[in-house]
Amino acid sequence: MTDDDSSMKRRLAAILAADIAGYSRLMGKDEAATVRDLKGHQAVILPLVGRYGGRIIDTAGDGILAEFPSVINATECAVEIQSIMAARNEGVPESRRMQFRIGINLGDIIHDETRIYGDGINVAARLEGIAEPGGICISRQVFDQVSRALKANFQALGPRTLKNIAQPVDVFAIAPADGGAAPGVTAPMPSTSRRRFASARRLMGSSSPTR
C-alpha cells in the first residue's frame, strides 16, 4: 500500500447532489442578477446542511455536493430545501425562478482529508440530473431507509439506466411540500443527462466518471 492509499478510507454515507435547473439560461439573460439571486438563496440553503448533520463537500457554481451520516437527515434536508425554495420563488416571474434539482443516494464512498470519491457519488449526481426542477429523486437504497420514517408522497419511477453506472438504478421521486404529485424525471434520459453532467463533474472533481 502506498502512502496515498493509506490516507484513503471507506465509509457508508448518504450523498446529496443538487444544482439549479436552467442556470446557464439565467446567466445568459442577466449575469449580475443571477449571481445576486444565487448568493441570496445559498445564504439560506447552505446552512441547512449543517443543521441536518451533513457536511458540504463542494459548492462549485450553482451546485451543491454534501454528505450525511444519516440518510433520513439527508432526505429531510432535501425536502426542506425544496420547501424553502418554493416559498422564495413565490412572486418571482417564472422566467427568473431558481429551482433546484436534487438527487440522493446511499452508498460506500472513499474519502481522504478533503474529498470523497466513488460510485455512490456518481449515482447521486445522475439522480439529480434526471429530477424535474423543484424535484427530488432518490435511489432504492434511500427509499428503503426513509419510506417508513418520513411522511411524504413517494412515487416509484422504476429502474433507470444511468450513464456510466453499471446496473440500472431503481428510482423514486418525492412529492413537493405542497402535497402535490411528486415531480417525475425528465425524458429522454440520455439527452437530459448530457445537459447535467458538466455540473456534476465540477462538483465531483476526480470522482467524475469517464465520458
C-alpha positions, 0 to 999 in steps of 0.5 A: 500500500502506498502512502496515498492509499493509506490516507484513503478510507471507506465509509457508508454515507448518504450523498446529496447532489443538487444544482439549479435547473436552467442556470446557464439560461439565467446567466445568459439573460442577466449575469449580475442578477443571477449571481445576486439571486444565487448568493441570496438563496445559498445564504439560506440553503447552505446552512441547512446542511449543517443543521441536518448533520451533513457536511458540504463537500463542494459548492462549485457554481450553482451546485451543491455536493454534501454528505450525511451520516444519516440518510433520513437527515439527508432526505429531510434536508432535501425536502426542506430545501425544496420547501424553502425554495418554493416559498422564495420563488413565490412572486418571482416571474417564472422566467427568473425562478431558481429551482433546484434539482436534487438527487440522493443516494446511499452508498460506500464512498472513499474519502481522504482529508478533503474529498470523497470519491466513488460510485455512490457519488456518481449515482447521486449526481445522475439522480439529480440530473434526471429530477424535474426542477423543484424535484427530488429523486432518490435511489432504492437504497434511500427509499428503503431507509426513509419510506417508513420514517418520513411522511411524504408522497413517494412515487416509484419511477422504476429502474433507470439506466444511468450513464456510466453506472453499471446496473440500472438504478431503481428510482423514486421521486418525492412529492413537493411540500405542497402535497402535490404529485411528486415531480417525475424525471425528465425524458429522454434520459440520455439527452437530459443527462448530457445537459447535467453532467458538466455540473456534476463533474465540477462538483465531483472533481476526480470522482467524475466518471469517464465520458 
